[in-house]
Amino acid sequence: MQTKRKPLIIGTLISGILLVLLAVGLYQLHTRQQPQRERHSTDITVQQFIKQVAPAAQREQKKYHIPASITIAQAGLESDWGRSKLAAKYNNLFGIKANGKSNRVRMYTTENVNGKTVKVKQYFQTYNSWAASINAHTQLIVNGTSDNHARFRAVQTAKTYRQAALALQTGGYATDPDYASKLIYAIKKFKLAQYDK
């Protein structure tokens, strides 16, 4: 009688061990497939920020002809040069609103409504990295919005960063009536045109 129990116990033990190993393996596979979200310090300087985002902006420029200086200036202005909570914690450099129910966070934003600055709560998209945020911004410029797919096409065909900044303004990228001027000022101040070469 005991000889029958021993193989049964050993078989059950081996099955249990195999199940534990399978569960550990599946967990490791799942965590490997889920990239970790980058975290950034809010103590970053403007120059450190530029150095970090310039390579991704230049890659996008090569593929889609959006001046790197424009991408860097927009990222800087929209994120307080990487220091905003939305940028540092959630990697959203451009204040891109969420278009679904996943990968989003609800935060206050400042909007210009009928000439008045107001704070409103909105859902924003979250990203795993600043490079992913830059790519999403590029896709918005390239594909436009659901109501107008050609909304920002002039940004890609602009001959200068000034023309690109004005094209963003004309396309309604931001509610700030001085948005283009602020981009041009930032590009001049921080010598961002060097990244367009």
C-alpha positions in Angstrom: 0.0 0.0 0.0 2.8 2.4 0.9 4.5 1.9 -2.4 1.5 3.2 -4.3 1.4 6.4 -2.1 5.0 7.2 -2.5 4.9 7.6 -6.4 1.6 9.6 -6.0 3.2 12.0 -3.5 6.3 12.4 -5.7 4.2 12.9 -8.8 2.1 15.6 -7.0 5.2 17.3 -5.7 6.8 17.3 -9.2 3.6 18.7 -10.7 3.5 21.4 -8.1 7.1 22.4 -8.7 6.5 22.5 -12.5 3.4 24.7 -12.0 5.5 27.1 -9.8 8.3 27.2 -12.4 5.7 27.8 -15.2 4.1 30.7 -13.2 7.5 32.3 -12.5 8.5 31.9 -16.2 5.2 33.5 -17.4 5.6 36.4 -14.9 9.1 37.1 -16.1 8.0 37.0 -19.7 5.1 39.4 -19.0 7.4 41.8 -17.1 10.0 41.7 -19.9 7.3 42.6 -22.5 6.1 45.5 -20.4 8.7 48.2 -20.8 9.3 50.2 -17.6 8.3 53.9 -17.7 11.3 56.3 -17.7 11.5 58.7 -14.8 13.2 62.0 -15.0 14.3 64.5 -12.4 12.5 67.9 -12.2 15.9 69.5 -11.5 17.0 69.1 -15.1 18.5 72.1 -16.8 17.4 73.4 -20.1 20.7 72.3 -21.7 20.4 68.8 -20.2 16.9 68.6 -21.5 17.9 69.7 -25.0 20.8 67.2 -25.1 18.4 64.3 -24.1 15.6 65.1 -26.6 17.7 66.3 -29.6 18.6 62.8 -31.0 14.9 61.7 -31.1 13.9 65.0 -32.6 16.6 64.6 -35.3 15.5 61.0 -36.1 12.0 62.2 -36.6 13.2 65.1 -38.8 15.0 62.6 -41.1 11.9 60.5 -41.5 9.2 63.2 -41.6 10.8 66.6 -42.4 9.6 68.3 -39.2 12.4 70.6 -38.1 14.2 69.2 -35.0 14.3 72.8 -33.7 10.5 73.0 -33.7 10.1 69.6 -32.0 12.7 70.5 -29.3 11.2 74.0 -28.8 7.6 72.6 -28.5 8.7 69.9 -26.1 10.6 72.5 -24.0 7.8 75.1 -23.9 5.0 72.5 -23.3 6.9 70.7 -20.5 8.8 73.5 -18.8 11.9 72.0 -20.3 11.1 68.6 -18.9 10.3 69.8 -15.4 6.5 69.5 -15.4 5.0 66.6 -13.6 3.4 65.4 -16.9 6.8 65.3 -18.5 9.0 64.0 -15.6 6.6 61.4 -14.3 4.5 60.5 -17.3 6.8 61.3 -20.2 4.3 63.5 -22.0 6.3 66.4 -23.4 3.7 68.0 -25.5 0.5 68.0 -23.4 -1.1 65.5 -25.8 -4.6 64.7 -24.6 -5.6 61.0 -24.1 -7.7 59.5 -26.8 -8.6 56.3 -25.0 -9.2 54.9 -21.5 -5.8 53.4 -21.0 -2.3 54.9 -20.5 -3.7 58.2 -19.3 -3.6 60.5 -16.3 -6.0 63.3 -15.3 -4.3 66.7 -14.5 -5.0 70.4 -14.6 -3.9 72.3 -17.7 -3.9 76.0 -18.6 -5.9 76.9 -21.7 -6.6 80.2 -23.4 -10.4 80.5 -23.8 -11.9 83.7 -25.3 -8.8 85.6 -24.4 -8.8 84.5 -20.8 -6.4 82.0 -19.2 -8.3 79.3 -17.4 -7.3 76.0 -15.6 -9.2 72.9 -16.6 -8.8 69.2 -15.7 -8.2 66.9 -18.7 -7.0 63.4 -19.4 -3.5 63.3 -20.9 -1.7 60.4 -22.6 1.2 58.7 -20.8 4.3 57.3 -22.4 7.1 55.0 -21.4 9.8 57.4 -22.6 10.4 60.9 -24.0 11.3 59.3 -27.3 7.9 57.7 -27.5 6.3 61.1 -26.7 8.3 62.7 -29.5 7.1 60.0 -31.9 3.5 60.5 -30.9 3.9 64.2 -31.5 5.4 63.5 -34.9 2.4 61.3 -35.8 0.0 64.1 -34.8 1.9 66.5 -37.1 2.0 64.0 -40.0 -1.6 62.6 -39.7 -3.4 65.7 -38.4 -6.6 65.4 -36.4 -9.7 63.3 -37.1 -11.5 66.4 -38.4 -8.6 67.5 -40.7 -5.8 65.1 -41.6 -3.9 67.9 -43.4 -4.1 70.3 -40.5 -0.3 70.5 -39.9 1.0 69.4 -43.4 2.5 72.9 -43.9 4.9 72.2 -40.9 6.5 69.4 -43.0 6.8 71.5 -46.2 8.1 74.7 -44.4 11.5 75.9 -45.6 12.5 77.5 -42.3 11.7 76.9 -38.6 9.9 80.3 -38.6 7.5 79.1 -41.3 7.0 75.8 -39.4 6.1 77.7 -36.2 3.6 79.9 -38.1 2.1 76.8 -39.7 1.5 75.3 -36.2 -0.1 78.5 -35.1 -2.3 78.7 -38.3 -3.2 75.0 -37.9 -4.5 75.7 -34.4 -1.9 73.5 -32.5 -2.2 75.6 -29.4 -4.8 78.0 -27.8 -2.1 80.5 -27.0 -2.2 83.3 -29.6 1.5 84.0 -29.2 2.5 80.3 -29.6 4.5 80.8 -32.8 6.4 83.8 -31.4 7.3 81.8 -28.3 8.6 78.9 -30.4 10.8 81.2 -32.5 12.1 83.0 -29.4 13.1 79.7 -27.8 14.8 78.5 -31.0 16.8 81.7 -31.1 17.6 81.8 -27.4 18.8 78.3 -27.1 20.3 78.0 -30.6 18.1 75.1 -31.5 18.4 75.7 -35.3 21.8 73.9 -35.1 19.9 70.6 -34.7 18.1 71.0 -38.0 21.3 70.3 -39.9 
